[in-house]
Structures are given as structure tokens and as C-alpha cells.
Amino acid sequence: MHKSSFCGVNCEKCNVYIATTTDDNELKEKVIKEWGELYKRTFSIDDIKCFGCKSGVLFGLCALCDIRPCNEEKGTDSCEDCKVFPCDRMKRFYDFHKENDTGNVFD
């Protein structure tokens, strides 16, 4: 079983998680460039750290995400455990990743 986030992302396929757990500065630089363009933000090498949203060490965008607190409030382990899944928020989240081809992070 893979390490998953509240939203269903397989953390082990996420470049921020991989770069963090392997301390791969080359991959961190790649994330800075690609995610900077995708999210129209500027990131530093220090921003590229995450052990998954259930860990407490979160990538900056993940810390701002409203999916984690929603699950914590409801006491669910993931959105798939929620009665209203998929809600509009999750549909937008999945659509964004599909439209932007962010990788195969949901397997």
C-alpha cells in the first residue's frame, strides 16, 4: 500500500515528496521550475520539502489546501471516506491535475 494524502495523491509519486525523502537537489530545482510555471509562483530550494499532508511537514501549497482541514474536521482518513465524495472541491482538484498533466500521482 502506498503512502497517500487526504486527497488521494500517492505521495510516493509526488516530486516534492521524492525530492524531500531522497534529498535530491536536482529534482528540487526541477520542481521549482515546473511548479513555479504551473502555479505561477516563485519557490526556493527550502520550499521543496514535504513528508505528506498527514505528517505535519507540508509543502507550502499543501499547507494552504482546504482538503486536509476538511478531512481532519470530519475525522476521515481520506476524501474517499466522505459521504459527499466527490464534492465540487475534489472535482475541481482532479480536473486541474488532469488538465495540467501533473503526472500519474493518483495511482
C-alpha angles and dihedrals in degrees: 000000000000128000105261135188127224091266095051100258112147099234091202089067096045113104093217091054092044092048090049098048093044096036087229107171093184090058090045089056090050090052091048090056100039098039091041089059094042096048096029092235139118118242131186128212088257090058092061101086130109137145093187132287092273091057104064093237101098136176108245096252091047090052088057094047117112094211095079097052090045090058092043091051092049094041093236124145092217140356089259088068092059122102092228097048121170094037122179091264091056092045089055090046094052092043091053092053093045094047092047096042092228092173138270095299097139097069 
